[in-house]
Amino acid sequence: MQRPDRSYVPNREYPGQGAPVRQLMWDDESHFKFLTTMYGSVWPQVFPFCVANAAICLAVYELKLHNIADLTFSPSGHRYMGMLMSFLVIMRVKISYDHYAEANKLLSACYRACRELVQFACLLTSCDKSNKAKQWRQDVAYSTILMLRVTMAVLEMPSNPNVDPWDVPELSQEHQHYIKHVSLWHTLQHADSNRGPSTTGADPETSSERSLPSSLAHSDFHDRYRLEEAFRAPAVLAYALRREILKQRDGNWLRKGILIHPCNEEVRMLDMVGDFLKAFEGLKKLMTTKFPFPLVQMAKTFMFVWVFTLSSALNNEPWKQPYFVMAIVTLTTFGFLGLELVAMELSDMFGEDPCDFDNLGYAQLCFEDMYISIYKQDGEQWARSLREKALGRLVTSDALGRFRESTSSRNLQQQGMDASERSQFFGTPTNSVTDLNALPGNMQDDLNYQQRTKPFKGWFF
């Protein structure tokens, strides 16, 4: 879907942070402001249809009035057809909204699983203050961040096909190779780019590794879509996260006896990864299970035929002036075509449209919660190190993650932080949880809200 023209600017007040979370807000206390708000409204899209149908109504009226042509017919058949058409439109809107609400629930489950996993990893090993234990907790948190970030990129692929999940800037080269190694799509692209008469100079080991996934495929992977391969990326990173959780079994990361009941505690953390994958599979089902094409085609056919022949049915009665009939036709067109556009908007819930979920924005809030968990357990240095490790290449982003590639990450061990910078991000460390309120708020939210709810000065502004 195309990006709408909206007042939304990235937040550059804090380097390395993305834009504020995009939310569609409205002021229902002012009826005029509510009715004239264009941000998120279907009016700009449905208004041309309303004008066209009103013009058809006027043309039918004038042709009959001047005895040029009588294009009217009895409205009795229109009444019965309208009942069927109304049922089809309302049913589609209801199913679309149910999917929309289900996607919201599954997204929340993904965020909750990531937050709880990092918190459990910190709390269950809180007695071990060694650097090895701190490194293990950071590795678990970093792998969780990558899994969530790549999942958000996968969900946004239909709306933003230019960003592949294996190329998001938060991924290190090691993790990019880890995903690309099992991607049949990347294998195909590599084979096509290297196809030629000469193969001298190729690395046998690299060629063997990249040809391995194609040899494991059950079908011709040349016919695979990028989205089908992208759906594999979260599962691959979930496997990597499980390995990070269990790597402490070799005894080199945690002191012996830190996990009092290792089996139960490990299984609990692994179950959280399973909860994440379960929620992702639900989101995958909603993305891949579209409305049956015959049902949508029949509903659209009924709707357009009924709406654009309404003028002929209403003009069958003698009217002194056409304006009343034109008003009825305009409002009816807005109602039925508006509902159809709402259903189309709800069926594509991941993207940049005003009603779409800002899944990446909320994922960044989840990242911050993970930083706070590491900060509470291991201190500011490890929390800041985790943040730079995950977002070192990130400068600005909007809901679809457009990143500036030229940014270089900072070295935390060489560049210190002054007190004001520390307080801006973490607040003043205390023993209570009230210091979480010291995190900086998004100063842009109020401005965005004022701009989005500003009354329009014309139909298309």
C-alpha positions, 0 to 999 in steps of 0.5 A: 500500500502506498504511503499516505501524506501525513504529518509524521517526522522522526524523532532526532532529539536522541541519537540512535532512536527511531520515531515516536510510536505512531498512533491514530488518535482523535478528539471526540469532544469536538464534533466538528473537528472529529468529522473534518479530520482527514488523517485516517479517514476514508473520505479522500478515497471515497469522495471521487466515487461519490462525485461520479455517482452524483454526476451519473444521477444528474445525467439520468435525471436530465435525460429523462426530463428532456425526453432524450432517453429514459434510463430508469427502471423500477426500484423493486429489484434494487431493494432485494439486491440491496439486502444481499449486498448489505449482508456481503459487505457487513460480513466482510467488514466483521471478518476483517475486524476480527482478524485485525483484533486477533493480530493485535492480540498475537502481537502483544503475545510476541512482545510479552514473551520477549520481555518475560524471557529477558526478565526471567534470564536476569532474575534466575541468575541474579546471584551470579555477578561475574562477567561471564554471567553478565555476558550470557544475559546480554547474549540472551537479550541480544538474540531476543532483540534480533528475533523480534526485530526480524519478525517485525521486518517479516510482517512488513514485507508485503507493504515494504518489499525493499527491506529483507528480514536478513538485511535489517541493520541490527543484524551482525554479519554473523547473524546475517550469514546465519539466516542467509545460509538456510534461505532458499531465496538468497541461495537462488539470488546468489546462484543467478548472480554468479551464473556464467561461463566461468566459475574459477576462483570460487570458494568451494566451501562457500559454494557448498554451503550456499548450495546446501539449502537448495538440495534440501528443498522438497520442491523447485525453489525457483518458484518460491516467493521471498515472503515464503522464505522470509517466514523461515527467518524467525524460526531460525533465530528462535533456534539460535536463541534457544542455543544461547539459553542452553549454552550455559550448560557447559559450565563456562558461563554460570557458576554451578548451583545458580540454577537451583532446578536447571531443568525446570528453569531452562524449560520455562525460558524455552517455553517463552520462545515457544510462546513467541513462535506460537504467536508468530505462527498465528500472525503468519496464518492471518497474513497467508489466509486471505478472503476467498477470491470468489466471495470477494469478487461476487461482493464487489460485483454486487456492490458496484452494480448496485451502487452505480445503478441506484440513480436509475432506480431512484429517478424512476419516481418524478422529482421536481429537483434532482438535488435531493436524489443526488444527496441520497446517492452521495450518502449511499455511495459513501456508506457502502464504498466506505465500508468496502475501503475500511475492510480493505484497510483492516485486511492489511494491518501491517504497514504505514497507513494510519490504521496499521499497527506500528509494530516496529515502534512497539518493538522498540519499546520492547527493546527499551524494556530489555535494556532496563532489565539488563540495567537493573541487573548488571548496571549501566555499562552492560545496558548501554553496551547492549543498546549499542550492539543492537542499534549501533547502526540505526540512526532514524527509522519510521514504522517500516524501518528505513535506515541510514546505512552510513552511520558507524557504531560508537565504541562504548569502552572508548567513549564515556557518557556524561551525567546528563546523557545517562539521566536522559536515557536511564534516569537516576538509579535507585533501589525502587522502580520509580526511576523508570518514570525518568525515561525521556518521553516523546516530545513529538507526540503532542505535536503529531496529535495536534497536526493529525486532528487539525480540521481540513480546509478543503476536500483533499487537504 
